[in-house]
Amino acid sequence: MKLSPLFLLAICIGVPSPAPAVAADEVAIASKAQLALYLQSVKPGTSPLDRLSTGGRKRFLAQLDFGPRGLRSVPLGDAMNDLTHEQAVALFSLFGVKAYADGVGLSPAQRERIENERRLDAKARNCSLDTCPESAIERHYDDLVLAKSDFSMPDVKRFTLDRQRYDRLFDDYQTPDAIGVASSPDLRLLKRAAEQAVFFIPDAKHIDQLRLDLAQMQQRGMAMDSDYGSLYQVFIASRRFDEAAKLVADHPSMDVEIVPTLKEGESLPHGWPTALTLDDPQGVMVRQAFDLSAPLRIVVVASCHFSQDAARAIDGDPQLRSLFADNAIWLASQDESFSSVRKWNQSLPDQIIHIAWQNDEWSMLDSWAMPTFYVFRHGRLVKKFSGWKDLKTLKESLKQAQAMS
């Protein structure tokens, strides 16, 4: 399944692996200083960066995050919406992270359609693609995506502030009248902004705004089935399975994963948090309640590669394998894909992972950064620690929480 870039924003905490090997003839920009030197020396019009739109290039460069071992995160949004796959490969190869281009990119026909929309907009504004200033909507979009969130805050507070920022920037634009007169490039940015709003805390208002953008795109002949992918993912994450199924029926060429059949289980105890457990041989999933009032419960927010490293290390340590088998709940966020969970459970059958039915049911967890370990005793949180380094560090933390001797 080709994911929206919005569904690739989870925070993964751990000790990074060495930067991937790069062919000798690749540039492999690995620091801000190397990037500055490259930008000064490259001939205009010859860089893969130049295939991005003017605004997209600015946003891409501003979102690059370098660490001691090279690029720590890769901004996907503008690459996915500006470039063909081949162009995305060339762009990410500049930084030695070619693998990030997997699944990224427009078809040549999509790319040409978007370029033509920009040319027509520039002509209407009496400027060229290279000289047109950013529109008011694009400036607001820059403010939205380039704002620095405070990750020391609890997730709910941070997401609420992010959504309030979106409302301040876009409420005046996300109306039928304003959308009706927006240029085609601006309409695409409005749709991308709405996707960001619904990702963190999906609610009726912002889902309706996304639908409004898509309806206007459909009316203008701009929308393809793939444009509905983010709306589909929001329906799945908010457990609106019937609406998701109808969206697929209306847009059958969407590239979406198969959703397991939800099997009705026993009645769920009131007040207990719940999660989905996949049963692959049966092709079903069951909503299951979890009791945190036991003498010991270790809830591990997980899914990313550092989480998998931790789970494999735990599985290989007899003492920890027994402790976690008896007391741990491996838990992915509600927006996690079923395919990712399926792969985890196939590779780690003794450390299976569940998907939160809704994150807000797990209000005792204030962060969904991965991996984060929460140690509970009789329902009371006694210790929380984040990140993955090694078994020694994990054991020391568990001993401090009196979860092991």
VOLO-12470 format. One record per residue (C-alpha): x, y, z. Coordinates in steps of 0.001 Angstrom, whole numbers, padded with zeros to 6 digits, always signed. Layout:
VOLO-12470
XYZ ...
This chain:
VOLO-12470
+000000+000000+000000 +001271+003433-000905 +000973+005488+002274 +000271+009194+002489 +003305+011021+003860 +001136+012002+006796 +001144+008410+007935 +004919+008343+008088 +005326+010934+010837 +005595+008708+013896 +008516+009396+016211 +011004+006563+016450 +013583+006790+019248 +016783+004800+019382 +020444+004651+018574 +020641+005071+014778 +022408+002522+012673 +025382+003631+010609 +024422+005543+007485 +023736+003240+004518 +026569+002549+002137 +026616+004838-000883 +028145+004226-004272 +031398+006076-004864 +029905+008278-007580 +026976+009440-005438 +027047+012829-003726 +025752+011575-000346 +025134+014906+001379 +025373+014112+005088 +025488+017484+006874 +024271+021066+006659 +027764+022157+005663 +027894+019674+002771 +024424+020757+001674 +025456+024425+001655 +028549+023591-000415 +026462+021550-002861 +023894+024327-003308 +026676+026843-003986 +028476+024696-006533 +025708+022918-008476 +024812+024390-011843 +021242+025827-011919 +018732+023472-013502 +020912+020363-013123 +020091+019292-009568 +017340+016790-008681 +016170+019505-006280 +015205+021588-009307 +012511+019105-010278 +010537+020214-007203 +008260+023234-007444 +009733+026468-006096 +007732+026189-002886 +008301+022450-002648 +012063+022912-002936 +012017+025496-000159 +009965+023246+002123 +012040+020155+001361 +015311+021909+002234 +013844+023486+005366 +012638+020112+006668 +015923+018232+006259 +017209+017113+009642 +020873+016093+009873 +022495+014247+012739 +025990+012903+013426 +025418+009967+011054 +023738+011845+008239 +020110+012518+007455 +017862+011605+010400 +014504+012099+008722 +013324+012494+005168 +010525+014949+004239 +008286+013031+001865 +005340+015368+001262 +006573+017518-001605 +008483+014671-003235 +005313+012580-003318 +003286+015435-004769 +005844+016936-007201 +008035+014167-008574 +007877+010994-010591 +009393+007927-008977 +012587+008272-011014 +012920+011898-009937 +012343+010947-006299 +015064+008274-006559 +017500+010873-007906 +016573+013323-005143 +016976+010902-002241 +020163+009485-003740 +021717+012909-003171 +021556+012159+000549 +022412+008464+000442 +018854+007425+001318 +017659+006062-002013 +015536+003430-000261 +013167+006147+000965 +011970+006601-002609 +010308+003182-002522 +006653+003736-003385 +007131+007504-003760 +006298+009385-006920 +003709+010398-009484 +003125+008780-012832 +004470+010815-015776 +000879+011674-016703 +000119+012920-013186 +003314+014946-013159 +002457+016571-016499 -001084+017373-015324 +000192+019129-012203 +002845+021002-014160 +000194+022153-016616 -001991+023395-013748 +000941+025454-012503 +001664+026856-015964 -001967+027940-016408 -001976+029522-012945 +001242+031421-013702 -000217+032656-016999 -003352+033874-015188 -001126+035740-012732 +001072+037240-015470 +004260+035615-014213 +006371+032536-014990 +006784+029342-013015 +010167+030576-011795 +009097+034116-010930 +005564+033744-009535 +005501+034620-005830 +003855+032159-003474 +000113+032626-003142 -001441+033447+000232 -002583+029828+000542 +000901+028504-000149 +002386+030885+002439 -000105+029568+004971 +000763+026024+003967 +004453+026796+004556 +003589+028088+008028 +001684+024883+008750 +004276+022313+007676 +007397+024197+008748 +006192+024999+012272 +008288+023275+014941 +006193+021198+017319 +007208+020832+020962 +007729+017073+021316 +008254+017393+025073 +004492+017945+025381 +002030+015078+025848 +000778+013986+022443 -002838+015091+022973 -001801+018640+023905 +000681+018838+021018 -001833+017522+018495 -004455+019956+019792 -002085+022898+019350 -001153+021669+015852 -004820+021489+014900 -005509+024937+016355 -002672+026287+014208 -004283+024686+011170 -007645+026272+012022 -006099+029729+012349 -004381+029354+008999 -007104+027671+006935 -010596+028166+008352 -011157+031134+006027 -010060+029094+003007 -011818+025800+003741 -015293+027001+002741 -017302+026189-000385 -017057+029756-001706 -013299+030090-001129 -012523+026650-002520 -014621+027369-005578 -012360+030253-006631 -009026+028767-005484 -006510+028019-008222 -005815+024379-008975 -002333+024451-007324 -003861+026107-004243 -006680+023551-004142 -004131+020750-004033 -002370+022494-001128 -005682+022900+000712 -006275+019177+000328 -002787+018396+001680 -003347+020759+004622 -006661+019075+005448 -004961+015677+005319 -002535+016881+007971 -005375+018154+010165 -007333+014883+010091 -004292+012692+010674 -003573+013707+014254 -007098+014068+015664 -009707+013076+013058 -013028+014784+013723 -016131+015548+011689 -015182+019158+010921 -011801+018386+009382 -012937+015216+007628 -015701+017312+006016 -013092+019853+004905 -011041+017117+003261 -014162+015791+001558 -014979+019307+000354 -011523+019677-001197 -011800+016297-002896 -015289+017087-004203 -014019+020316-005788 -011062+018460-007292 -013462+015849-008662 -015693+018555-010131 -012704+020086-011943 -011486+016732-013232 -008358+016944-011065 -008967+014014-008711 -007798+010476-009320 -008731+007471-007209 -005326+007651-005511 -006191+011116-004159 -008727+009480-001842 -006123+007324-000092 -005701+009594+002924 -009461+009820+003479 -009605+006031+003326 -006830+005757+005909 -008636+008178+008214 -011799+006085+007971 -009838+002938+008845 -007957+004593+011729 -011203+005956+013182 -012824+002514+012691 -015415+003750+010195 -015097+000544+008213 -018394+000859+006327 -017446+004312+005006 -014011+002992+004034 -015601+000122+002098 -017933+002522+000272 -014982+004755-000646 -013189+001774-002181 -016322+000846-004113 -016557+004398-005467 -012838+004580-006282 -011831+001001-007104 -008326+001745-008364 -007157+003044-004997 -004113+001100-003846 -005297-000002-000401 -004545-002904+001866 -007123-005565+002632 -008819-004939+005971 -009348-008075+008065 -012941-008870+008943 -013901-007562+012375 -015150-010538+014369 -017531-009854+017199 -016050-011151+020427 -017303-011250+023983 -018747-008121+025584 -015993-005741+026615 -015536-004699+030258 -016439-001056+030813 -013503+001298+031241 -010790-001057+030009 -008701+000085+027038 -009110-002029+023916 -007056-003014+020902 -007364-005082+017754 -005696-008479+017643 -005125-009992+014210 -005774-013652+013532 -004137-014159+010157 -005048-017823+009589 -008698-016843+009989 -008332-013521+008166 -010108-011733+010992 -009405-009278+013768 -010910-009178+017232 -011353-006191+019517 -009905-007194+022871 -009927-005448+026275 -006797-005242+028417 -006692-005189+032206 -003962-002908+033515 -004888-003521+037167 -002781-006706+037353 +000207-006777+039721 +002476-006026+036752 +001788-004788+033217 +004362-003488+030759 +002803-001617+027843 +005232-001001+024976 +004220+001519+022321 +005887+000043+019281 +006015-000711+015562 +009024+001105+014055 +012410-000484+013361 +013876+000475+016749 +010866-001194+018381 +011482-004314+016321 +015153-004285+017336 +014051-004165+020973 +011508-006971+020520 +014041-009236+018801 +016601-008619+021549 +014006-009360+024228 +012945-012498+022391 +016562-013695+022404 +017054-013191+026156 +015469-016027+028202 +014826-013872+031276 +013218-011018+029374 +011343-013290+026981 +009553-014904+029926 +008899-011562+031649 +007414-009987+028537 +005455-013080+027504 +003683-013030+030869 +003254-009306+031427 +003794-007198+028300 +001356-005656+025836 +002993-004589+022576 +000796-001830+021211 +000733+000098+017917 -001095+003368+017373 -004601+003285+015880 -003265+004475+012503 -000822+001584+012110 -001310-000455+008949 -002510-004025+009202 +000256-005160+006865 +002950-003816+009213 +001375-005590+012178 +001049-008772+010152 +004775-008685+009307 +005684-008037+012950 +003608-010967+014198 +005009-013310+011572 +008585-012491+012558 +007936-012260+016318 +005180-014776+017113 +006052-014765+020839 +005891-010953+021046 +002759-010214+019031 +001656-006617+018630 -001870-005224+018835 -003383-002064+017298 -005107+000410+019612 -008796+000626+018805 -008580+004343+019558 -005537+006014+021074 -007638+008097+023432 -008846+004917+025149 -005231+004555+026276 -005226+007938+028010 -002740+006631+030576 -000133+006727+027771 +000928+010320+027133 +003251+009619+024205 +003114+007366+021159 +006799+007783+020338 +008350+004375+019670 +009441+002478+021577 +008083+003828+024856 +007825+001470+027830 +005139+002047+030490 +005360-000063+033657 +002123-000366+035654 +001516-001964+039039 -002121-002552+039967 -003160+000048+037418 -000746+002729+038625 +002034+003951+036364 +005328+003509+038219 +007830+004211+035436 +007995+005373+031837 +011095+005330+029632 +011589+005813+025912 +013975+004710+023220 +016061+001643+022486 +019771+001320+023105 +020626-002200+024305 +019524-004975+026651 +021672-003738+029522 +019992-000335+029496 +016543-001919+029241 +017205-004236+032180 +018472-001366+034315 +015276+000576+033619 +013092-002433+034414 +014988-003015+037655 +014437+000620+038649 +010713+000000+038103 +010992-003191+040205 +009683-005146+037223 +012607-007565+037438 +015293-008457+039944 
